[in-house]
Amino acid sequence: MGKRYVSNYDGMDRQKWVRKALEDEDKNALEVLLKSHEGRWFIARLMKNEGLTTTAFTGNSATFYNEGRRAVVVEIYQTIKRLLGVDGIRQLHDAQEALMEFEEKALEQAEQREANNG
């Protein structure tokens, strides 16, 4: 006969403990990501590319695919909001603003380069 696992927790308490442990690790990971330029950049690009702020509706079956992609980043956004609160959302919005500024500068440079070459 094999060893039987013995715990001071009943099944429900054990599940709650595991959920809390996972949540703590998620919070730590998000804090690390949002404290670094590279992490903020990655999260902002991910959210933009996967359609956080756009509609997923296409009028055909591609809507389901787009909504699936969008649902992932909506969940990340909600997790940041739940675990890091206003500070996390501010960091995310700052990252999104920096991404927009970067894109504008890159476009200006591309247009200037094109004008100089042609």
CYANA upper distance limits for C-alpha pairs under 8 A (distance plus 0.5 A):
  9 TYR  CA     13 ASP  CA      5.89
  9 TYR  CA     14 ARG  CA      6.07
 10 ASP  CA     14 ARG  CA      6.74
 11 GLY  CA     15 GLN  CA      6.78
 12 MET  CA     16 LYS  CA      6.73
 13 ASP  CA     17 TRP  CA      6.61
 14 ARG  CA     18 VAL  CA      6.75
 15 GLN  CA     19 ARG  CA      6.67
 16 LYS  CA     20 LYS  CA      6.69
 17 TRP  CA     21 ALA  CA      6.66
 18 VAL  CA     22 LEU  CA      6.66
 19 ARG  CA     23 GLU  CA      6.59
 20 LYS  CA     24 ASP  CA      6.63
 21 ALA  CA     25 GLU  CA      6.92
 22 LEU  CA     26 ASP  CA      6.65
 23 GLU  CA     27 LYS  CA      6.61
 23 GLU  CA     83 LEU  CA      8.44
 24 ASP  CA     28 ASN  CA      6.74
 25 GLU  CA     29 ALA  CA      6.62
 26 ASP  CA     30 LEU  CA      6.63
 27 LYS  CA     31 GLU  CA      6.60
 27 LYS  CA     80 ILE  CA      8.34
 27 LYS  CA     83 LEU  CA      6.33
 27 LYS  CA     84 LEU  CA      7.52
 28 ASN  CA     32 VAL  CA      6.78
 29 ALA  CA     33 LEU  CA      6.70
 30 LEU  CA     34 LEU  CA      6.50
 30 LEU  CA     80 ILE  CA      7.59
 31 GLU  CA     35 LYS  CA      6.57
 31 GLU  CA     84 LEU  CA      8.13
 31 GLU  CA     88 GLY  CA      8.28
 32 VAL  CA     36 SER  CA      7.21
 32 VAL  CA     39 GLY  CA      8.05
 33 LEU  CA     38 GLU  CA      8.05
 33 LEU  CA     39 GLY  CA      4.66
 33 LEU  CA     40 ARG  CA      6.63
 33 LEU  CA     43 ILE  CA      8.50
 34 LEU  CA     39 GLY  CA      6.08
 34 LEU  CA     40 ARG  CA      5.44
 34 LEU  CA     88 GLY  CA      7.87
 34 LEU  CA     91 GLN  CA      6.89
 34 LEU  CA     92 LEU  CA      7.66
 35 LYS  CA     39 GLY  CA      7.66
 35 LYS  CA     40 ARG  CA      7.73
 36 SER  CA     40 ARG  CA      6.72
 37 HIS  CA     41 TRP  CA      6.50
 38 GLU  CA     42 PHE  CA      6.62
 39 GLY  CA     43 ILE  CA      6.76
 40 ARG  CA     44 ALA  CA      6.54
 40 ARG  CA     91 GLN  CA      8.07
 40 ARG  CA     92 LEU  CA      7.18
 40 ARG  CA     95 ALA  CA      5.90
 41 TRP  CA     45 ARG  CA      6.58
 41 TRP  CA     95 ALA  CA      6.61
 41 TRP  CA     96 GLN  CA      8.35
 41 TRP  CA     99 LEU  CA      7.52
 42 PHE  CA     46 LEU  CA      6.52
 43 ILE  CA     47 MET  CA      6.63
 43 ILE  CA     92 LEU  CA      8.19
 44 ALA  CA     48 LYS  CA      6.68
 44 ALA  CA     92 LEU  CA      7.38
 44 ALA  CA     95 ALA  CA      6.36
 44 ALA  CA     96 GLN  CA      5.72
 44 ALA  CA     99 LEU  CA      7.50
 45 ARG  CA     49 ASN  CA      6.39
 45 ARG  CA     96 GLN  CA      8.37
 45 ARG  CA     99 LEU  CA      7.97
 46 LEU  CA     50 GLU  CA      6.49
 46 LEU  CA     73 VAL  CA      7.90
 47 MET  CA     51 GLY  CA      6.66
 47 MET  CA     52 LEU  CA      5.79
 47 MET  CA     73 VAL  CA      6.06
 48 LYS  CA     52 LEU  CA      6.49
 48 LYS  CA     53 THR  CA      7.66
 50 GLU  CA     66 ASN  CA      8.28
 50 GLU  CA     69 ARG  CA      6.01
 50 GLU  CA     70 ARG  CA      5.82
 50 GLU  CA     73 VAL  CA      7.22
 51 GLY  CA     55 THR  CA      7.64
 51 GLY  CA     56 ALA  CA      7.82
 51 GLY  CA     66 ASN  CA      8.29
 51 GLY  CA     69 ARG  CA      7.86
 51 GLY  CA     70 ARG  CA      5.77
 51 GLY  CA     73 VAL  CA      8.27
 52 LEU  CA     70 ARG  CA      6.14
 52 LEU  CA     73 VAL  CA      6.56
 52 LEU  CA     74 VAL  CA      6.68
 56 ALA  CA     63 THR  CA      5.97
 56 ALA  CA     64 PHE  CA      8.29
 56 ALA  CA     66 ASN  CA      5.60
 56 ALA  CA     67 GLU  CA      5.67
 56 ALA  CA     70 ARG  CA      7.74
 57 PHE  CA     62 ALA  CA      8.34
 57 PHE  CA     63 THR  CA      5.31
 57 PHE  CA     66 ASN  CA      8.06
 57 PHE  CA     67 GLU  CA      8.17
 58 THR  CA     62 ALA  CA      6.84
 58 THR  CA     63 THR  CA      5.72
 59 GLY  CA     63 THR  CA      7.31
 61 SER  CA     65 TYR  CA      7.89
 62 ALA  CA     66 ASN  CA      6.66
 63 THR  CA     67 GLU  CA      6.41
 64 PHE  CA     68 GLY  CA      6.65
 65 TYR  CA     69 ARG  CA      6.97
 66 ASN  CA     70 ARG  CA      6.63
 67 GLU  CA     71 ALA  CA      6.38
 68 GLY  CA     72 VAL  CA      7.21
 69 ARG  CA     73 VAL  CA      7.65
 70 ARG  CA     74 VAL  CA      6.69
 71 ALA  CA     75 GLU  CA      6.66
 72 VAL  CA     76 ILE  CA      6.95
 73 VAL  CA     77 TYR  CA      6.55
 74 VAL  CA     78 GLN  CA      6.60
 75 GLU  CA     79 THR  CA      6.54
 76 ILE  CA     80 ILE  CA      6.70
 77 TYR  CA     81 LYS  CA      6.71
 78 GLN  CA     82 ARG  CA      6.52
 79 THR  CA     83 LEU  CA      6.38
 79 THR  CA     84 LEU  CA      8.45
 80 ILE  CA     84 LEU  CA      5.87
 80 ILE  CA     85 GLY  CA      7.31
 80 ILE  CA     88 GLY  CA      6.42
 80 ILE  CA     89 ILE  CA      7.26
 81 LYS  CA     85 GLY  CA      5.16
 81 LYS  CA     86 VAL  CA      7.28
 81 LYS  CA     88 GLY  CA      6.93
 81 LYS  CA     89 ILE  CA      6.52
 84 LEU  CA     88 GLY  CA      5.25
 84 LEU  CA     89 ILE  CA      7.98
 85 GLY  CA     89 ILE  CA      6.98
 86 VAL  CA     90 ARG  CA      6.55
 87 ASP  CA     91 GLN  CA      6.72
 88 GLY  CA     92 LEU  CA      6.69
 89 ILE  CA     93 HIS  CA      6.56
 90 ARG  CA     94 ASP  CA      6.53
 91 GLN  CA     95 ALA  CA      6.69
 92 LEU  CA     96 GLN  CA      6.73
 93 HIS  CA     97 GLU  CA      6.62
 94 ASP  CA     98 ALA  CA      6.65
 95 ALA  CA     99 LEU  CA      6.66
 96 GLN  CA    100 MET  CA      6.83
 97 GLU  CA    101 GLU  CA      6.77
 98 ALA  CA    102 PHE  CA      6.59
 99 LEU  CA    103 GLU  CA      6.68
100 MET  CA    104 GLU  CA      6.70
101 GLU  CA    105 LYS  CA      6.72
102 PHE  CA    106 ALA  CA      6.58
103 GLU  CA    107 LEU  CA      6.61
104 GLU  CA    108 GLU  CA      6.72
105 LYS  CA    109 GLN  CA      6.64
106 ALA  CA    110 ALA  CA      6.62
107 LEU  CA    111 GLU  CA      6.62
108 GLU  CA    112 GLN  CA      6.59
109 GLN  CA    113 ARG  CA      6.51
110 ALA  CA    114 GLU  CA      6.59
111 GLU  CA    115 ALA  CA      6.64
112 GLN  CA    116 ASN  CA      6.63
113 ARG  CA    117 ASN  CA      6.65
114 GLU  CA    118 GLY  CA      6.53
